[in-house]
Amino acid sequence: TIMPIELQYAWEGMADLARNRGMPMRWPVADENGEYPVDVQLLWGGYTEELSAQGPGEILVIAALQDGPEWNVRMSMEYEGLLWSERFRGADLEMVLAQGLNQAIDQVVGASSIAAADTGEWRVDITVTHLTKAEDYARCLAYLQGLSVVESVAVKTVLAGQVHFSLSLNAAPNYLQQYLLTGKTLLPTAIEAEYQLQP
């Protein structure tokens, strides 16, 4: 059963824990018939890739099975290209869920952290292609400006369908590469430092 009503207390406890750690959760919502628009087998199998393809957002799948006196809980997560899965067991469902959720959030924190040795001022030039209209340019610029490692974006040259950007970074360039490679807006081409805007 997806989010059984008798375990409502457990979901509320997890939501409070996540919110207190600065990682608010958004639960799925049933339709007017009480059905969820997802295959239960995907949830039970922890297939986060299939679920993330259905819409925006990062995915955390929680599957809980009561096995005798214990709960057997598996958590599977996809976060900006990071895939993580772990099992937890215990007699108290709330404690098991809290343990798993804390570890999941720790994974997110670790993936999002920048080592102190890698901070500073950096400049990187990239070229973005497939900018066929003004809306493409605006979307690309907003995406680059929205990356946490990017301090400022300057335009160096503009050619037909492509723009050469100069980016000022607050962390080493490899962190920018990680953001670009795990995102779905700009994909690298065969040419170094060149990216293609996705539709």
N, C-alpha and C positions, 0 to 999 in steps of 0.2 A: 504494500500500500504506500502511495506517495503521501508523505506528510500526514500520517494518521492523526486524527483529532485527539485521541487519548494521550498522545505524546506532545501536545501543544506546549506544555510547560518546558520541555526539553528545547524546543525551537526558540522559545522566548529567552531562555537562559543563554543559548548560543548567540542570539542577536545582541543581548546585553553585553556579553563578553567581547564580541567583535567590535561593537561600538566603543566600548571603553578602551580598546586598543587602537582606535582610529581606523578600523577597517569595517565600515558598515556593510551588512549583508542585505541583499535583496532576494527575498524568497520567490519562487515561482507562484503564479496565480492560476487557479482553476477557471475553466470557462463556466458558462451558465448552467451546464449539466454536471458540474463538479469534476470534469475530466481535465487532465493535464495534457498539453499538446506535445507529448514526448513518449517515446517507446520505453516502457519499464525495463526492457532488457538492456537498453543503453545505460540506464542508471545502475542497474545491478552489476553490469560489466565494468562500470567506471569509464566508459568511452567518452572522455572529455572532448576529444577532437571532433566527434560527430555533433556534440551538443554546441560547441562554440561556433560551428559553422551555421547554426540556425539563427544566430543573432549576435549583436555586440555584447561585450562584457566578458569578464573572466569567470571561469567555471570552477565550482567546488562541488563534487558529488559525494554525498554521505550515504552509505549503505549500512544499515544496522540489522543484525539478526540475533534474536534471543536464543542462546544455545545452552539449555539447562539453566543453571543459576547465573550464568554470565552472559554479558552482551559482547558480541563480536562485531566490531565496527571497522569498516574500511573507508578511508578518505582518499579521493583522487582529485587532483587539482591541476588546472592549466592556467598559468599566469604569465603573460607576455613571453611565450615560448618555453617557459619552465614547466616541465611535467614532473609531478610528484605524487607518490602513492604510498600509503602506510596503513598498517592494521593496528588496532588497539583492542584490548580485552579488559573486562572488569564487571563486577556485580552491579555497580551504580552507573546507570546510563549517563546521567548528567556529568559525572566525573570523567567518564571515558570520552564523552563528546568534548568536554572542556580541554582535556589533554590533547586530543587530536587537533582541535581548532587552534590551540596555542602553537602547536608545532607547524600547522599550515601557515599561520600568520608569520611565524619565525622564518619560514621559507621565503615568503613575500618580502619581508624586511631584508633578508640576506641578498635576495636578487636585486633589490632596489638601492642597496647601499653602495657608497663610493668610498674607497679606502682613502684615508687622510693623505697618504703619500701621492695619490693620484690627483689631488686637487691643485688648482692653480689657474693660470690663464693660458689658453691654447687657441690656435686659429687653424681652421680646416677649410679647404675649398672643395666643393662638390658641384657636379653638373646634374641637372634634372631634365629629362626629356619627356616627350608626350604631353607638353603643355599646349594644347591646341586652342584654348579659348581663355578669356579673362578669368572665368570661374575656376579653371584648373590652376592658374597661377595663384589665385587667392587661397585656394584650398591647400596647395603646397606650402605657401608662405605661412599660413596659420598653423599647419602641422609642424613645421620646423621651429617656429617661435614658441610652440607649446611644449617642446621637449625640455625636460628639466635641466639637461646638461648644456643647453644653448642659451647664452646670455644675449646675443644679438645676431641679426641676420642682415647682411649687406648684399646687394646685387652688383656683380662685377660686369657681366656682359649678358646681352640678350640676343639670341639668334632665333631663326624660325623654329618654333616648337620646343625650344630649350632655353634654360637660364643657368648661368654660372653664378653660384652663390659663394660668399665668403662668410663662414660661421665663426663667431667668437664663443668659445666654450669655457665652462667653469670646471671641467674635469678632463682627463686624458682622452684623446680621440677614440680609443678602443671602446669607451662607454657609449659614444655616439654610434659607433658601428653596431653595438649590441642592440640599441634602441631601433635602429633602422632595419636590422636583420630580423628582429622579432615582431616588428610592426607589419601592417598590411597596406601601408600607404605608398611607400617607396621601395621598389625592389631593385637590387643591384643588377647591372648589365655586365657584359663581358669586358667592358672597358673600366679600368681602375677609376674609382671616385665618381663613377657615373651611375645614376639611378633613374628608374622609369616610374613615372606616376601611374598608379593603378586606378582603374575606373571606379 
